[in-house]
Amino acid sequence: MNKLALVFLLVMAQACAQKTYTGNLDQLGKFPSKLKEVSGLEVTPNGNIWVIEDSGNKGQIYKVDKDGNIKKSLKIDHAKNRDWEDLTVDTEGNLYIGDFGNNKNAREDLVIYKVPHDEMGKKEPNAYKIEFTYPQQKDFPPKKDSLYFDTEGFFHLNDHLYIFTKNRTRPYSGKTLIYRVPDKEGEYEAEFLGALFLCGDQDHCSVTSVDISPDGKTIALLSYGFAFLLTDFSTPDFTKSSIKIIDLQTGTQIESICFYNNNTLLIADEENNHGGRKLYELKLD
């Protein structure tokens, strides 16, 4: 095979891999003004929808309905909101709060708070700390071409929390790094699982939230304007997944995603100059 033919095949393979589909977000409701910066969203096994806000906001979790109305708020005891960025839940209903937002890649106090399901009925639920570090990060912050250690998305699966980092590299590499830590209280060095290339557009390809479907067959990664659906993977190696890219056709700051069921995603955005502060539904084919 000559070089020209090889280049053509590589270009065609890349084009096929990056085929983009169109998604239609259906607005369900709008959050009240006190929830301008919803950064994490999750549905517990009993069907309750919980949301959090990121840095500069209270260390509280909010139960909302599908219209975006607040039904309950709980202050998490012994938990400070340094930069809460995502929520996930396990099959027993234990809730996990990812306090791992790290815009400048300078934090050395990354933590995930575990709120036991039997604490959720209390006014101020207690939380346990899962503290962790990234073994690849040696400098705080690292050089611009190594800014991989901001994080806004994770999910729970089989006694582990899987973490997908938000890429802030310059020049932009298009990769998210994947790690995991145990779901139990303690201090850990996160286990590095690999890097996943999403796409090369720094405005649309950095992960802002992650979730896995109830049946464990699909992982949804959210970015600004796009959703990436990962299928055909083998745990814990997600780097060889099939990836479907969905253009959500929105210019708002979408920050949160979760599965409502195996075929339906809930998505929330923060309020900015383009609108936002809304809760959406996306039906999957």
C-alpha positions in Angstrom: 0.0 0.0 0.0 1.5 3.4 -1.0 1.7 6.3 1.4 -1.0 8.3 -0.3 -3.5 5.4 0.0 -2.6 4.9 3.7 -3.1 8.6 4.5 -6.5 8.5 2.7 -7.6 5.5 4.8 -6.5 7.1 8.0 -8.4 10.3 7.2 -11.5 8.3 6.3 -11.2 6.3 9.5 -11.0 9.4 11.6 -13.9 11.0 9.8 -16.1 7.9 10.5 -15.0 7.8 14.1 -16.0 11.5 14.5 -19.4 11.3 12.9 -21.7 13.6 14.8 -25.5 13.1 15.3 -28.1 15.7 16.3 -29.8 15.6 19.6 -33.0 17.4 20.6 -33.2 18.7 24.2 -36.7 19.0 25.6 -37.0 21.5 28.3 -38.7 20.1 31.4 -38.4 23.2 33.7 -36.4 26.0 35.1 -34.5 26.1 38.4 -35.3 28.9 40.9 -32.9 31.9 41.0 -31.0 30.4 44.0 -29.8 27.6 41.7 -28.0 29.5 39.1 -24.9 27.2 39.0 -26.1 23.6 39.0 -22.9 21.6 38.5 -24.0 18.1 39.4 -27.2 16.1 38.9 -28.2 12.6 39.8 -31.2 10.3 40.2 -31.2 7.9 43.2 -32.6 4.4 43.0 -35.9 5.6 44.6 -36.4 8.1 41.7 -35.4 11.3 43.6 -33.4 13.9 41.6 -30.6 15.7 43.5 -28.5 18.6 42.4 -25.5 20.5 43.7 -23.8 23.8 42.9 -20.1 24.5 42.4 -17.5 26.8 44.1 -18.8 29.9 45.8 -22.0 28.2 46.8 -23.3 26.5 49.9 -22.3 23.0 50.9 -25.9 21.7 50.3 -27.6 19.2 48.2 -31.1 19.9 46.8 -33.9 17.5 45.9 -35.8 18.9 42.9 -38.7 17.7 40.8 -38.7 17.5 36.9 -40.0 21.0 36.7 -36.8 22.2 38.5 -38.6 23.1 41.8 -36.7 22.6 45.0 -38.5 20.1 47.3 -35.9 19.7 50.0 -32.4 21.0 50.8 -29.9 19.3 53.1 -26.7 20.7 54.5 -23.9 18.2 54.4 -22.1 17.9 57.8 -18.3 18.0 57.8 -18.2 18.9 54.1 -17.0 22.2 52.7 -17.9 23.2 49.1 -14.4 24.0 47.8 -15.6 23.2 44.2 -18.3 20.6 44.0 -18.6 19.5 40.4 -20.6 16.3 40.1 -22.8 13.7 41.8 -23.1 10.0 41.5 -24.9 7.2 43.4 -24.5 3.5 43.9 -27.1 0.8 43.8 -27.7 1.0 47.6 -28.5 4.7 47.3 -25.3 6.1 48.8 -24.7 9.5 47.3 -21.2 10.7 46.3 -20.2 14.4 45.9 -17.2 15.1 43.8 -15.3 18.1 45.4 -12.5 17.9 42.7 -13.0 21.0 40.7 -9.5 22.2 40.0 -9.5 24.9 37.3 -5.9 25.9 37.8 -4.7 22.4 38.5 -3.2 23.6 41.7 -5.3 21.8 44.4 -3.7 19.2 46.7 -6.9 18.5 48.7 -9.1 16.6 46.2 -11.9 14.7 48.0 -15.1 12.8 47.3 -17.8 12.9 50.0 -19.8 9.8 50.6 -23.2 10.4 52.1 -24.7 7.1 53.3 -28.3 6.4 52.2 -29.5 6.1 55.8 -28.2 9.7 56.5 -30.4 11.2 53.7 -33.4 11.5 55.9 -31.5 13.7 58.4 -31.5 17.5 58.3 -27.7 17.6 58.2 -26.4 14.2 56.8 -22.9 13.1 57.8 -20.4 12.4 55.1 -17.3 10.3 54.9 -14.1 11.5 53.0 -12.5 9.7 50.1 -9.3 11.7 49.6 -7.1 11.1 46.6 -4.2 12.3 44.5 -3.4 11.8 40.8 -0.1 9.8 40.5 0.9 11.5 37.2 0.7 15.0 38.7 4.0 16.1 40.2 3.7 19.9 40.0 0.9 22.2 41.3 0.1 23.6 38.7 1.9 21.6 36.0 3.0 23.2 32.7 0.3 24.2 30.2 0.7 21.1 28.0 0.0 19.0 31.1 -3.1 20.6 32.5 -5.1 17.4 32.8 -6.1 17.4 36.4 -9.2 19.5 36.7 -12.2 17.2 37.1 -16.0 17.6 36.7 -17.3 14.1 36.1 -17.4 10.6 37.7 -19.7 7.6 38.2 -19.9 4.6 40.5 -19.5 1.0 39.3 -18.7 -2.2 41.2 -17.3 -0.7 44.4 -15.2 1.9 42.6 -15.6 5.5 41.6 -14.5 6.2 38.0 -13.1 9.7 37.4 -12.8 11.4 34.0 -10.7 14.6 34.0 -11.3 17.9 32.3 -8.7 18.8 29.7 -7.2 22.3 29.9 -4.0 21.7 28.0 -2.5 24.2 25.7 -2.0 23.2 22.9 -5.2 21.2 23.3 -4.8 17.5 23.1 -8.5 16.4 23.2 -7.9 13.7 25.8 -9.6 12.9 29.1 -7.6 10.9 31.6 -9.5 8.1 33.4 -8.8 7.0 37.0 -10.6 5.1 39.7 -10.6 5.0 43.5 -12.4 2.7 46.0 -15.8 3.8 47.2 -14.8 3.6 50.9 -13.5 6.2 53.3 -9.7 6.6 53.1 -6.8 8.3 51.4 -5.8 6.9 48.0 -3.5 7.3 45.1 -6.0 7.1 42.2 -5.4 4.2 39.8 -4.7 5.4 36.3 -6.7 3.5 33.7 -5.8 5.2 30.5 -6.6 8.2 28.2 -9.5 8.6 25.9 -9.5 10.9 22.9 -12.8 12.7 22.4 -12.2 15.3 19.8 -9.8 18.2 19.0 -12.1 21.2 19.6 -11.2 22.8 23.0 -14.6 24.6 23.1 -16.6 21.3 22.8 -14.6 18.4 23.9 -13.7 18.9 27.6 -15.7 16.8 30.0 -18.1 18.7 32.3 -20.1 15.7 33.7 -20.3 11.9 33.5 -22.8 9.1 34.3 -23.4 5.4 33.5 -26.7 3.9 32.6 -28.6 1.7 35.2 -27.8 -1.4 33.2 -24.1 -0.5 33.0 -24.0 -0.6 29.2 -23.7 3.1 28.3 -21.5 5.9 29.7 -22.5 9.5 28.9 -19.9 12.2 28.9 -21.0 15.8 28.7 -19.1 18.7 27.3 -20.0 22.2 26.2 -22.6 21.5 23.5 -21.8 17.8 22.9 -22.6 14.5 24.6 -20.4 11.5 24.0 -22.0 8.0 24.4 -19.6 5.2 25.2 -20.6 1.6 24.5 -19.0 -1.8 23.8 -16.4 -1.3 26.6 -14.8 -3.7 29.0 -14.4 -2.6 32.6 -12.1 -1.1 33.7 -10.6 -0.3 30.3 -12.9 2.3 28.6 -10.3 3.5 26.1 -11.4 1.1 23.4 -15.1 2.1 23.6 -17.3 2.8 20.7 -18.1 6.5 20.8 -21.2 8.2 19.5 -21.1 12.0 19.4 -24.3 14.0 19.8 -24.5 17.7 19.0 -27.0 19.1 21.6 -27.4 22.3 19.6 -27.1 24.7 22.6 -24.8 27.6 23.4 -25.6 27.6 27.1 -23.1 26.3 29.8 -24.3 22.7 30.2 -22.6 21.3 33.2 -24.6 18.2 34.4 -25.8 14.9 33.0 -27.3 11.8 34.4 -29.4 8.8 33.3 -33.0 9.0 34.3 -33.4 5.5 32.9 -31.5 3.4 30.3 -32.9 5.4 27.4 -33.3 8.9 28.9 -30.8 11.5 30.0 -31.4 14.5 32.2 -29.2 17.6 31.5 -28.8 20.8 33.4 -27.1 24.1 32.5 -25.9 27.1 34.5 -27.2 30.6 33.9 -25.0 32.8 31.6 -25.5 35.4 28.9 -27.0 32.8 26.6 -29.7 31.8 29.1 -29.7 28.6 31.0 -30.7 27.6 34.6 -32.9 24.9 33.0 -33.5 21.2 33.3 -33.7 19.2 30.0 -34.5 15.7 28.8 -32.8 13.9 26.0 -34.3 10.7 24.6 -31.8 8.2 23.2 -32.5 6.1 20.1 
